[in-house]
Structure formats: C-alpha cells, structure tokens
Amino acid sequence: MVKMKRNVPIIIRKLNILLKRLPFNQPKRKEVDEYLARQMAGLRGEQSMDYFYRYLPQEKIEFLHNIRILHQEYYFQMDTLIITPNFILILEIKNIAGHIYFDNLYSQVIRLHDGKKESFDDPIQQVERQAFHLSEILKIKKVPFIPIETLVVITNPKTLVESAPGHTDAVNRVIKSADLKKKFDLLTKKHTKVILSKMEIKKVNRLLNKLHTPYNPDVCSLFHIDKNELIKGAFCPDCEDIILHRTKRSWYCTNCDQHFKKAHINALIDYALLISTKITNNEFKDFLNLPTGSISYHLLHSLNLPITGTTKDRTYLLNSLLDE
C-alpha cells in the first residue's frame, strides 16, 4: 500500500462549489468549468499511478503527494516524491491525451488532439526546476546530500509519445506509467550508496510535510467573479440544484417533497470555502435567505461554533466545519 494518503486538493472542492453557486448565464462559468476539468484530469492521472506504486519496495520508501513549498519567494509543487535510502525521485505526472512531441529546440511539448495542435511548457524542464528547489531546501535544512532524480510520467496508455531526434532527455526521462518499476530498478542500480536510514527517511518526510502549504486560492478572485453574484440559500442534498425553503423547524424541498434539518451546515461550508471563514448573524441571514435575525441566530448558536467579539458584533468562526 502507498504510505501517504492522497487527499482531493481543496482547489477542486472549491471549484465544484463555485460552479454550483454560479448562475448558468455567468460569463466566467465556462472558464471555471474548463479549469476544473484540467484539475480533475491531473488528479485522475495521479490516482492511476497508485496501481504501479505497488510494485516498488514499499517497506523501504516513503511517498509524498502534491507537496508545495515556498522557496526564493515562490512556491514549487511536486506531484509525487519518492524518498529512498539511496536517492530521491520526483515524478511529474501528466494525464495528456493525443499525440505529443517533445521538442528540445524550443523547450516545448506539442500536442495534436482531435485535430487541434497546441504547445505546452516542457515538463522535463519543469521537474528539473523542482529538483533544484528541493535540493536547496534540503541543503538549508542540513539533510545529508542525496541524489535527486526526475521523471515525467505519461499516464494515458493511449497517448502517442515522440521526441525530436537526439533529444536524450526525453528518451531517458519520459516514461509511461507501466515503465515505472523498470526505471526505478535502473535508478537503484545506479545509486548504490545508502544515504538515508529508515529513521532519516521518515524525518525528511516529516520535514517536507511541515514545509508544505496547500494551494488554496480565493477562487472568486482567481476568476474575477463578484461574490455578490453567487447564488444564495441552502441547496437540497438530493436534488442538488434546488434551493430549499425554510419552514418552522427544517428546510423543505418543493421538488422532492423532503425535509432536511441540517441543510444550512452545507451552506455554511460553501460560504467558508467561497467567501470567508468568518460570518456574522446578519451575513448568515442574508446568505441563507432567512426571514428574521432570530432564526439565523438560533441556527448559528446551535452549532456551537467558536466566536469572537461581543454580543453586538459577534462573529462565528467556520474553520471547524471544514475539518468534518
């Protein structure tokens, strides 16, 4: 089993909620949808690698996924990091369909797919930069010098991969998923000196996790969307796109004729992810389309959320809802 659980990135969670609360005629909706599709394709590519990780020596190595670290005023992110006793391996994972061509003359990848030709940044250089920053971080943290190897992994088995004549970097460092074990074994034969003990590997793992900062942008700002445009209210958990009505003691869906007692909690989670992790009684009343402040106060108060401020300017903190 792979030793570190891969969580769904919070950016994907936020984008799904943003699409749910964007009006269908909002001009940015298509852009958000396409961005989410790219994020999901990347995640599926990374998840597909779990099958091939099984063939690596699990008892000797540690895996880290989507580690993002600040260095020289910018963040660098590694899809998968494999720490072994002899070397560290960074995998840049690409779930790309079609026919791709690695062009070293202009440091680009050219893709032909569905009759469309387009250019991408060279992932070989991308992962080389990651290796540079990682080596600098390890040096700063006084980790014993250990070789860092890099690979670009194409996860779509139907993708046709070609490279320019003489492009040795592409030949040596671009692989399909199924070739990971073979390449790993070659790297193990290349690096025979043991640098890190089992305890030191775990120490490096903890260090990098401690330095990790997830990519967690304000998605409304990212797409220049006014937060006042977001659809307000509590959504039906079953119908998904239906706004519920508040009855005396619950939320009612006119579409499926069901009552829900805690639908406002999901709405608060949406608010925390899209707008703010702090909310006042009036803001809650407005976002849930509640008729009176007393109803909003009762619902908020019943959640036992941490609060700041006095009774008059009380603010409820929503972070705890995101951990549930």
C-alpha positions as CSV (number, residue, x, y, z in Angstrom):
1,M,0.0,0.0,0.0
2,V,1.1,3.6,-0.7
3,K,2.0,5.1,2.7
4,M,0.7,8.6,2.3
5,K,-3.0,9.1,1.6
6,R,-3.7,11.4,-1.4
7,N,-6.4,13.9,-0.5
8,V,-8.5,15.6,-3.1
9,P,-7.0,19.1,-3.4
10,I,-9.1,21.8,-1.9
11,I,-9.0,23.8,-5.1
12,I,-11.1,21.0,-6.7
13,R,-13.6,21.2,-3.8
14,K,-13.8,25.0,-4.2
15,L,-14.3,24.9,-7.9
16,N,-17.2,22.4,-7.6
17,I,-18.9,24.6,-5.1
18,L,-18.3,27.7,-7.2
19,L,-19.9,26.1,-10.2
20,K,-22.9,25.1,-8.1
21,R,-23.4,28.7,-7.0
22,L,-22.7,30.4,-10.2
23,P,-25.7,31.4,-12.3
24,F,-25.8,29.5,-15.6
25,N,-25.5,32.7,-17.6
26,Q,-22.5,33.9,-15.7
27,P,-19.8,34.7,-18.4
28,K,-17.0,33.1,-16.4
29,R,-18.8,29.8,-15.9
30,K,-17.2,28.1,-19.0
31,E,-13.7,29.2,-17.9
32,V,-14.2,27.8,-14.4
33,D,-15.6,24.5,-15.8
34,E,-12.6,24.1,-18.1
35,Y,-10.2,24.8,-15.3
36,L,-11.9,22.3,-13.1
37,A,-11.7,19.7,-15.9
38,R,-7.9,20.2,-16.1
39,Q,-7.6,19.8,-12.4
40,M,-9.7,16.6,-12.4
41,A,-7.7,15.2,-15.3
42,G,-4.5,15.8,-13.3
43,L,-5.9,14.2,-10.2
44,R,-7.1,11.1,-12.1
45,G,-3.6,10.8,-13.6
46,E,-2.0,10.9,-10.2
47,Q,-4.6,8.4,-8.8
48,S,-3.9,6.0,-11.6
49,M,-0.3,5.8,-10.5
50,D,-1.3,4.0,-7.3
51,Y,-1.6,0.8,-9.2
52,F,2.0,1.0,-10.3
53,Y,3.4,2.2,-7.0
54,R,2.5,-1.3,-5.6
55,Y,5.4,-2.8,-7.5
56,L,8.0,-0.6,-5.7
57,P,9.7,-1.8,-2.5
58,Q,7.1,-0.3,-0.1
59,E,9.0,-1.3,3.1
60,K,12.0,0.8,2.1
61,I,10.5,4.0,0.7
62,E,8.2,6.9,1.6
63,F,5.7,8.6,-0.8
64,L,4.6,12.2,-0.7
65,H,1.9,13.7,-3.0
66,N,1.3,17.2,-4.1
67,I,3.9,18.8,-1.8
68,R,4.0,22.6,-2.3
69,I,6.9,24.5,-0.7
70,L,7.9,28.2,-0.6
71,H,11.5,28.9,-1.8
72,Q,13.0,32.1,-3.0
73,E,9.7,34.0,-2.7
74,Y,7.8,31.5,-5.0
75,Y,6.1,28.1,-4.5
76,F,7.2,25.0,-6.3
77,Q,5.0,21.9,-6.3
78,M,5.9,18.2,-6.9
79,D,3.2,15.8,-8.0
80,T,4.8,12.8,-6.3
81,L,8.0,12.5,-4.3
82,I,9.6,9.1,-3.6
83,I,12.2,9.0,-0.8
84,T,14.5,6.0,-0.9
85,P,17.6,5.2,1.1
86,N,19.8,5.9,-1.9
87,F,18.1,8.7,-3.9
88,I,15.0,10.9,-4.1
89,L,12.8,10.6,-7.2
90,I,10.4,13.4,-8.3
91,L,7.6,12.4,-10.6
92,E,5.9,15.0,-12.8
93,I,2.7,13.2,-13.8
94,K,0.9,14.2,-17.0
95,N,-2.5,12.9,-18.0
96,I,-2.4,14.1,-21.6
97,A,-4.4,12.6,-24.5
98,G,-3.5,12.5,-28.1
99,H,-0.1,12.6,-29.9
100,I,2.6,14.5,-28.0
101,Y,6.0,15.5,-29.3
102,F,8.9,16.7,-27.1
103,D,10.8,19.5,-28.9
104,N,14.1,20.3,-27.2
105,L,14.9,23.1,-29.6
106,Y,12.2,25.4,-28.2
107,S,11.7,23.6,-24.9
108,Q,8.1,22.7,-25.5
109,V,5.7,19.9,-25.9
110,I,3.5,19.9,-29.0
111,R,0.2,18.1,-28.8
112,L,-2.1,17.1,-31.6
113,H,-5.5,16.0,-30.3
114,D,-8.9,16.0,-32.1
115,G,-7.4,17.9,-35.0
116,K,-6.2,20.7,-32.7
117,K,-2.5,21.5,-32.4
118,E,-1.2,23.3,-29.3
119,S,2.0,23.9,-27.3
120,F,2.7,23.2,-23.6
121,D,5.7,24.1,-21.4
122,D,8.3,21.4,-21.3
123,P,7.6,19.2,-18.2
124,I,11.2,17.9,-18.3
125,Q,12.5,21.4,-17.5
126,Q,9.6,21.9,-15.1
127,V,10.6,18.9,-13.0
128,E,14.3,19.9,-13.2
129,R,13.4,23.2,-11.6
130,Q,11.6,21.3,-8.9
131,A,14.7,19.2,-8.2
132,F,16.8,22.4,-7.9
133,H,14.5,24.0,-5.4
134,L,14.2,20.7,-3.4
135,S,18.0,20.3,-3.3
136,E,18.3,23.9,-2.0
137,I,15.6,23.3,0.7
138,L,17.4,20.1,1.8
139,K,20.7,21.9,2.0
140,I,19.2,24.7,4.1
141,K,17.7,22.1,6.4
142,K,21.1,20.3,6.6
143,V,19.8,17.0,5.2
144,P,22.7,14.8,4.1
145,F,23.3,15.2,0.4
146,I,21.3,12.7,-1.6
147,P,21.0,12.4,-5.4
148,I,17.7,13.7,-6.8
149,E,16.3,12.0,-10.0
150,T,13.4,13.2,-12.1
151,L,10.9,11.6,-14.4
152,V,8.0,12.7,-16.5
153,V,5.2,10.1,-16.4
154,I,2.6,10.0,-19.1
155,T,-0.4,8.2,-17.5
156,N,-2.8,7.9,-20.5
157,P,-1.9,4.5,-22.0
158,K,-3.3,5.6,-25.5
159,T,-1.1,8.7,-25.7
160,L,1.5,8.5,-28.5
161,V,4.8,9.9,-27.3
162,E,7.6,11.0,-29.7
163,S,10.6,13.3,-29.3
164,A,12.9,15.2,-31.6
165,P,16.0,13.3,-32.9
166,G,18.8,13.4,-30.4
167,H,16.5,14.5,-27.5
168,T,18.2,12.3,-25.0
169,D,16.5,13.9,-22.0
170,A,13.1,12.8,-23.4
171,V,14.3,9.3,-24.2
172,N,15.8,8.8,-20.7
173,R,13.3,10.7,-18.5
174,V,9.9,10.5,-20.1
175,I,8.1,7.2,-19.4
176,K,4.7,5.6,-19.5
177,S,3.2,4.5,-16.2
178,A,3.9,0.8,-16.7
179,D,7.6,1.5,-17.1
180,L,8.0,3.0,-13.6
181,K,9.2,-0.2,-11.9
182,K,11.8,-0.8,-14.6
183,K,13.1,2.7,-14.4
184,F,13.1,2.6,-10.6
185,D,15.2,-0.6,-10.7
186,L,17.7,1.1,-13.0
187,L,18.0,4.1,-10.7
188,T,18.5,1.8,-7.7
189,K,21.4,0.1,-9.6
190,K,22.8,3.5,-10.5
191,H,22.7,4.8,-6.9
192,T,24.2,2.0,-4.7
193,K,25.3,4.1,-1.8
194,V,22.9,4.2,1.2
195,I,22.5,7.8,2.3
196,L,19.4,7.8,4.5
197,S,18.5,5.4,7.2
198,K,14.8,4.4,7.7
199,M,14.6,6.9,10.5
200,E,16.2,9.6,8.4
201,I,13.7,8.9,5.5
202,K,10.8,9.4,7.9
203,K,12.5,12.6,9.2
204,V,12.7,14.0,5.7
205,N,9.1,13.1,5.1
206,R,8.0,15.0,8.3
207,L,10.2,17.9,7.3
208,L,8.7,18.3,3.9
209,N,5.1,17.8,5.2
210,K,5.8,20.6,7.7
211,L,7.0,22.9,4.9
212,H,4.0,22.0,2.7
213,T,1.4,24.8,2.0
214,P,-1.6,23.5,0.0
215,Y,-2.7,25.6,-3.0
216,N,-5.8,27.3,-1.6
217,P,-6.7,30.4,-3.6
218,D,-9.7,32.6,-3.3
219,V,-11.4,31.1,-6.4
220,C,-13.8,34.1,-6.9
221,S,-10.8,36.4,-7.1
222,L,-8.9,33.9,-9.2
223,F,-11.6,34.2,-11.9
224,H,-12.5,37.9,-11.2
225,I,-16.0,36.9,-10.0
226,D,-18.0,39.3,-7.8
227,K,-19.1,37.3,-4.7
228,N,-22.4,39.1,-4.8
229,E,-23.2,37.2,-7.9
230,L,-23.2,33.8,-6.1
231,I,-26.5,32.0,-5.7
232,K,-27.6,32.3,-2.1
233,G,-29.5,29.8,0.0
234,A,-29.3,26.2,1.1
235,F,-29.3,23.5,-1.6
236,C,-31.3,20.3,-1.5
237,P,-28.8,17.4,-0.7
238,D,-30.7,15.1,-3.1
239,C,-31.8,17.4,-5.9
240,E,-28.5,19.4,-5.7
241,D,-29.5,22.4,-7.8
242,I,-32.8,23.2,-5.9
243,I,-32.8,25.9,-3.3
244,L,-34.7,24.9,-0.1
245,H,-37.3,26.9,1.7
246,R,-37.1,27.4,5.5
247,T,-40.1,26.0,7.4
248,K,-40.7,26.2,11.1
249,R,-38.1,23.7,12.1
250,S,-36.4,22.4,9.0
251,W,-35.6,23.0,5.3
252,Y,-38.1,21.9,2.7
253,C,-37.6,20.9,-0.9
254,T,-40.6,21.6,-3.2
255,N,-39.1,19.3,-5.9
256,C,-38.6,16.1,-3.9
257,D,-41.0,16.9,-1.1
258,Q,-38.4,16.2,1.6
259,H,-37.5,18.0,4.8
260,F,-33.9,18.5,5.9
261,K,-32.9,19.7,9.4
262,K,-29.2,20.5,8.8
263,A,-29.0,21.8,5.2
264,H,-27.7,25.1,6.5
265,I,-24.5,23.4,7.6
266,N,-23.5,22.6,4.0
267,A,-24.4,26.2,3.0
268,L,-22.1,27.4,5.7
269,I,-19.3,25.2,4.4
270,D,-19.9,26.7,0.9
271,Y,-19.7,30.2,2.5
272,A,-16.4,29.3,4.2
273,L,-14.8,28.0,1.0
274,L,-16.0,30.7,-1.3
275,I,-16.4,33.9,0.8
276,S,-15.0,33.8,4.3
277,T,-14.3,31.6,7.2
278,K,-15.9,34.2,9.4
279,I,-19.6,35.1,9.4
280,T,-21.9,37.4,11.4
281,N,-25.5,36.8,12.2
282,N,-26.7,39.3,9.5
283,E,-24.4,37.8,6.9
284,F,-25.7,34.3,7.7
285,K,-29.3,35.6,7.5
286,D,-28.6,37.2,4.1
287,F,-26.7,34.2,2.6
288,L,-29.4,31.7,3.7
289,N,-32.3,34.0,2.7
290,L,-33.8,33.7,6.2
291,P,-36.7,35.9,7.1
292,T,-35.6,37.0,10.6
293,G,-32.4,37.5,12.6
294,S,-33.7,35.4,15.4
295,I,-33.9,32.3,13.1
296,S,-30.4,32.9,11.9
297,Y,-29.2,33.4,15.5
298,H,-30.8,30.2,16.6
299,L,-29.3,28.1,13.8
300,L,-25.8,29.6,14.3
301,H,-25.9,29.3,18.0
302,S,-27.0,25.6,17.9
303,L,-23.8,24.7,16.0
304,N,-21.6,25.7,19.0
305,L,-19.1,27.4,16.7
306,P,-16.1,29.3,18.2
307,I,-16.9,33.0,18.3
308,T,-15.1,36.4,18.6
309,G,-16.4,39.8,19.7
310,T,-19.2,40.8,22.0
311,T,-22.9,40.1,21.6
312,K,-23.4,43.1,19.4
313,D,-20.6,42.4,16.9
314,R,-20.3,38.6,17.4
315,T,-18.5,36.8,14.6
316,Y,-18.7,33.0,14.2
317,L,-15.6,31.1,13.0
318,L,-16.3,28.4,10.4
319,N,-12.9,26.6,10.2
320,S,-14.1,23.7,12.3
321,L,-16.8,22.9,9.7
322,L,-14.2,22.3,7.0
323,D,-12.5,19.6,9.1
324,E,-15.6,17.5,9.4
